[in-house]
Amino acid sequence: MASFDFVDSSSKAYRFIWQRRAEVLRLSAMVLSIKILCFVGFVVFGIQNDILRQGLYLLPSYLLEGWVIAQIMVMALYAEQAEGSKSVLPPSQDVSSNIKASMIVYVLMKLMLSFVVGSSFPGGVPLSESAPPEPDASTFIVAVMMIVFLIWSFRFIWVYVPYVMGLSPLDYLRRFKAFSSSFYMLGVWVLCFVPLVLVMILASEVLALFMIGIGVEGKSVVFNAGLAVIQAFMDYSIALVSSLGIAYGIYSVLNGENKKTPLF
């Protein structure tokens, strides 16, 4: 059974980004610029709740973002290999094609998620505005089945990661076919998502206090544009850090380590 230490994988992702922050920032500058412009544009044109349209407008950003994240994953994994771990990465001549393949799959995954979320919540409002049904046994069973399915399918979100290692989606899904594999990936995502969301909340509070200090209303376009800048930065940061964490985890499995988190 494929397993990895999700705490160690997440910490490696944070550590690599901090240690190579100058290179990461240089590669990420254009992505952040485009993403910030897009998110501010959503506020200015009043479509910040229209996920479907946002997904289409963010397509150029997704293309560049997928390419940059793949590049940084390659940097991190080759640095990991240079430290003496078993060589499982593809030859250097295949790296360029693997990065392009990872980028394409990343864009498709982002568009698919935008479509699913946007179809479920058009305009930021749930499809059904009627009162929720009374809970009963069948509702509970359906809810449990949905949760189980979502946990199992969580591994498909990261199918673009193994491409940079020369691993096909079929080989990746075979290696991580056990249901428990999703929990390790969920662990990485939570450890990458929660701290950055807390930073975003703190930054939003600081921005609100600053706007109040200069006499700008909390619901103004300027304040919402400032929030959009923070959201764009956090959206990219979460994608980058979690992708790196998953990459470290998959890499350790390919090395045959199959480590488990000490918490378990």
N, C-alpha and C positions, 0 to 999 in steps of 0.2 A: 504493500500500500504506500502510495506517495504521500509523504508528510514532510513538513519543514517547520523550523522555529520561526513563527511569525513575528515574535518580539525582536529577535535578532535581525531578521530581514528588514523590518521597519527601521530599526536603529541604524542599520547600515545605509539605508536610503537617506536618512537625515544627515548622517555623518559625511557621506560622499558629497552631498550638495553643499554642506558647509565648507568642507575641505577644498572643493573645486568651485567655490562660489563665483570666482571671477569668470571662469570659462562658461559656467552654467548661465550666468547673467548675460554674458555676451551673446550666447546662442539664443537666449530667451527674449532678448530686448525687442526684436521685431514682432514676435508672437504677442507679447504683452501690449505693445503699441496698437496693433490691429484689434486685439480683443478689447482693450479699453475703449477705443473709438467706437466699436460695435455696441458695447454695453451702454455707453453714454448716448449713442444714437437711439437705442431702444427707449431710453427715458425721454429724450427730446421729442420723438415721434409717437410716444405713448403706446408702445407695444411690448413693454417689459413683462407682461403676463401672457403674451401670445407665443407659446413655446414652439409651435409649428413654424411660424414665420421666422422666429429667431434662429432655428436650426438651419434654414435655408440661407439667411443672411450671414451666418457664421461659417459657411462652407469654406471660404478662403482662409479663415482663421484656423479651422480644423485641419486643413491640408498642411499648413505650416506648423501647426502645433504637433500633429502626428509625426512629421519629419524630425522636428527638434527633439521630441521625447524619445524617438527611436535612436537618434544620434547619442543622446545622453545615456540611454540604457547600454548602448554598445561601449561607450567610454567606461561606464561603471563596471561592466562585466569583464572587459579586457584588463582593467585595473585589478579586479578580483583575481583573474587568472594569473596575472603577473606576480601576485603575492604567493604563488606556489600551489594553488589548487589545481585539481585535475583538469586537463585541457579538453573541453567539450564544445568549444565554440567553432564555428565554421571557418574555413580559410579566409584570409583578408580579401581575396578577390571576389568573394561572395557577399561581402558586407554591404556594398552599395545596393545590390538587388534586394537583399533582405530588409534593408531600411525602407526602400520604396514599397515593398509588399506590406510591411508593418504599418506604414503611413496610410496606405489605401484601406486596409482593414480597420484601422483606427477611425478614419473618416466615415466609413460605412456604419461602424458601431455607434458613433455619435449621432449620425442621421437617424438611425433606427431608434435610438433612445429618445431623440427629440420627437419622432413620429408617435411612439408609444405614449409618452407622457403628454404630448400635445393633443392626441386623440382622446385621452382619458380626461384631461382637464382643459378643454378649449377656453382660451381667454382667462385661464387661471381659476375657472369655476367647474366643479364636478358636473358630469353629464346629467346625473339625476338630482333634481332639486326637491323631490318629494321626501317625506319623512322616512327615515330608515326603518326597515321591517323589524318587527319584534324578534329578538334572538330566540332561536330554538335549536334543537339537536342538529338538524340538517344544515342550518347556517353555520354552526360551529364546525361541523365536519368539512364544509366547503372552505371555510376560512383556514383551517389547519392544512388542508390539501394545497391551498394557494401558497401558504407560507413555506411548506415543504418544497413545492415546485420552484418558488423564487430562490430559496437557498440552494437547491440543486443546480439551477440554471445560472447562478452567480458566476460560475467559472467561464461561461461563454463571453462575459464582458471583457475578459482579459485575453481573448484569443489572438490579439495583435502582438502580445508580448513575446511568445515563443518564436515568432517569425524572425526576430533579430538573432536568435540562436540557431537558425537553420532548421527549426522544428516545425513540421507541418501541423495543421490543426488536428488532423486525425491522430497523429502520434501524441500530440499534447493531450487530447481528450482520452486517449487510451491510458496514458500515464496517470491522469487525474480522474479516473472513472469512478473511484469510490465516493460515496456521498459525503464522507467526512472531509474530503479535500476542500470542499467549499468553505468549511469552517476555518481552515487555515487562511484562505484568501479573505474571508470576512474579517478575520483578526487583523490582517495587514491593513485592510481598508479602514477599519474603525480606528486603529492607531495612527493612521495618516489623516483621516477625516476630522475626528473630534478635536485634536489640538489646533488644527488650522481654522476650524469653525469658531473655536473659542477666541482665537486671535482676531478673526473677522468681527465677532461681536464686540470685543474690546475696542477695536479700531472704529467701529460704528459709533460706539458710545463717546469716544474721544472726539470724533467728527461732529456729533450732535452738540456736545458742549462747546466746541469751537464755533459752530454756526450760531448758537445762542449768544455766545460772547460778542460776535460781530453784528448781532441783530438780524440774522437771517432766520426765517420761519422754518420749522421742522419739515413741513410738507412742500417746500419750495423746489423748483426744478434744480437749483444749484445744489441743494442738500441731496436730492435724489441722484444727481449726476455724481456727486462725491461717493455715495453709497455704491453706485455702479462701478466706479473705479476700484473700490475695495473688493467688490464681488468678482470682477474680472480677474484681479490678481489672485484671489483665493481659489477661483475655479481652476485656473491654470496650475497653481501650486499643488492643489489636491490631486489633479490628474498626473502631474509629474512625480510627486513623492510616492503615491500609491503604485504607479507603474513601476518605479524603481524597486519598491518593496516586493512586489509580485515577481519581478525579474530576478531578484536575489533568491527568492524562495524556489522558483522553478529551476534556477541554475544549481542550487544545492541538491535538488532532486536528481537532476541529470548527472551530477557528480556521484550519485549513489550514497549521499550522506543520510537522507531520510531522517533528519533530526526531528525531535518533538519539542514543543514548548515546555520548559520546566514547570509551568503552572499546572500542566496536566500530568 
